[in-house]
Amino acid sequence: MMIVEPWLLVFCAFGLLAALGTASGLLNTRLSVSEPLACALVGVVVGPVGFGLVHLDPGTDPQSAAILREAARIALAIAVTAAAIRLPQGWLGAHWRGLLVILGPGMLGMWLAGSAITALTLGLPVGTCFMIGAATAPTDPVLSAPILTGRLARWAVPEQLTAALNAESGMNDGLALPLVMLPILLLGHGPADAGLEWVVHVLLWEIGCAATVGVALGWLVRKGLRWAEARPDADRASLVTVALALSLATLGGVRLLGGDGILAAFAAGAVLNNGIPSEEVAERQERFNEAFGRFFDLPVMILFGAVIPWQGWAGLGWRGLAFAAGILLLRRLPVWLLLQRFMPWTRARPEALFGGWFGPIGAAALFYAMEIQDRTGLETVWPVISLAVGASILAHGVTGTLFTRSFGQWRRHAFRSERPQPGE
């Protein structure tokens, strides 16, 4: 691991974030390039194939792997909290049946599809394929935010579909842990021991207890906010500050207990969301995306660009290209088309196609790649999963604006066609 000039790296990274903040939305709407893609390209420039300011190799260096894993973990915790707070109040309770569909059969379908694609294109061992399929199953709130927020998204995407994609990306990052851990446990234990460990430690402790702790912390902070608002001598608290502190406190506390801090952070944000005063709805929708996304989530995309394993990608050859194409086209789209009738926010085929396409792979996959590598020592995992992330950043980064605008035009045309004409 080597960082040649740390302060020059800080200048490049946060200078880019300042530029993106100054020209808010211009890059995405005018040039049809997403901000995560721009950040990843800057990472490539400062990495070994560019100016060489950063030399990190997560595939072979444990210290570099730890940096990437913890950076992705923190970015995810903040991103899922923001996703929870962007949801309309009461939305989770009102749409729990549809959420069960996309988080149950939907996520299992993406896991199995990703595993099958990995096996057919790369020919890796079955256990490794299931690990890669699990790591690439969750959708990413960091890459989803530019598609689901901003002026273009408000014009083009229905509120219910936006909320569904937000909720899915916030919840399935933590819920992917059991899918990742099952093949890992089977690799080192017998079926009976692995099953017991998976149920007791992973499902009940890391998922169940972590979610409970997140709900409790969110409830305590919500009660504290309401208590402070009722006192005439208390200043109005900054929601951004409170939510950021809550996400990191929840992550840290649950990690000390050995649980899944990512799912706990979403649970804490969801509980806090129900206590936000109605007059702060606009702040919740816009300021959270800007403050959380640009300052905390996008830097992990810069880091990814700097650590891309170019030689590992080249070593995959044409099989790597087939794998990337299969993951983008067959991991999620067929699942959403099959489940369309069971989800209330996909009443028409174009809505299912839009939601099926925009399920990007990002920080969650990076985090789980490092977890798998640390627990198993498999060196083949990092080049494959990072290729899926890179393909997703590129594909969703260049199609986001175009597809969203086309989807909005279809909706306007469909609305005019359904509206009764004068004289009918």
NORSULHU-V319812 format. One line per field, one symbol per residue. ss: DSSP state (a for helix, b for strand, c for the rest). phi: phi as a letter, one per 20 degrees, with the letter a starting at -180 (. if undefined). burial: b if it has 16 or more other ideal C-beta (glycine too) atoms within 10 Angstrom, else e. A space follows every 10 residues. Layout:
ss->???
phi->???
burial->???
This chain:
ss->cbbccaaaaa aaaaaaaaaa aacccaaaaa ccccaaaaaa aaaaaacccc cccbbccccc caaaaaaaaa aaaaaaaaaa aaaaaacccc aaaacaaaaa aaacaaaaaa aaaaaaaaaa aacccaaaaa aaaaaccccc aaaaaaaacc aaaaaaccaa aaaaaaaaaa aaaaacaaaa aaaaaaaacc aaaaaaaaaa aaaaaaaaaa aaaaaaaaaa aaaaaaaaaa ccccccccaa aaaaaaaaaa aaaaaacccc aaaaaaaaaa aaaccccaaa aaaaaaaaaa aaaaaaaaaa aaaaaaacca aaaaaaaaaa aaaaaaaaaa ccaaaaaaca aaccccccaa aaaaaaaccc ccaaaaaaaa aaaaaaccca aaaaaaaaaa aaaaaaaaaa aaaaaaaaaa aaaaaaaacc cccc
phi->.bdfcgffff fffeffffff ffegnfffee dlcffgffff fffffeefed fmfccccffc dgffffffff ffffffgfff fffffffffn ffffcfffff ffeegfffff ffffffffff edmegggfff fffffeffed ffffgfedco fffffedfgf fgffffffff efffffgfff fgfffffdcf gfffffffff efffefefff ffffffffff ffffffffff efeeffffff ffffffffff gfffffende ffffffffff ffgfdfgffd gffffdffff ffffedefgf ffffgfdgeg ffffffmfff ffffffffed fcgfffffeg fedfecfcgg fffffffecf dbffffffff ffffedmfef ffffffffff ffgffffedg ffffffffff fffffffeff egne
burial->eeeeeeeebe ebbeebbeeb eeebbebbee ebbbbbbbbb bbbbbbbbee eebbebbbbe beebbebbbe bbbbbbbbbb bbbbbbbbee bbeebeebbe ebbeebbebb bbbbbbbbbe bbebeebbbb bbbbbbbbbb bbbbbbbbbb ebbeebbbeb bbbbbbbbbb bbbbbbbbbb bbbbbbbeee eeebeebbee ebeeebbebb bebbbbbbbe bbeebeeeee eeeeeeeebb ebbbebbbeb bebbbeeebb bbbbbbbbbb bbbbbbeeee eebbebebbb bbbbebbbbb bbbbbbbbbe ebbeebeeeb eebbebbbeb bbbebbeebb eebebbeeee bbbbbbbbbb bbbbbbbbbb bbbeebebeb bbbbbbbbbb bbbbbbbebb bebbeebbeb beeeeeeeee eeee
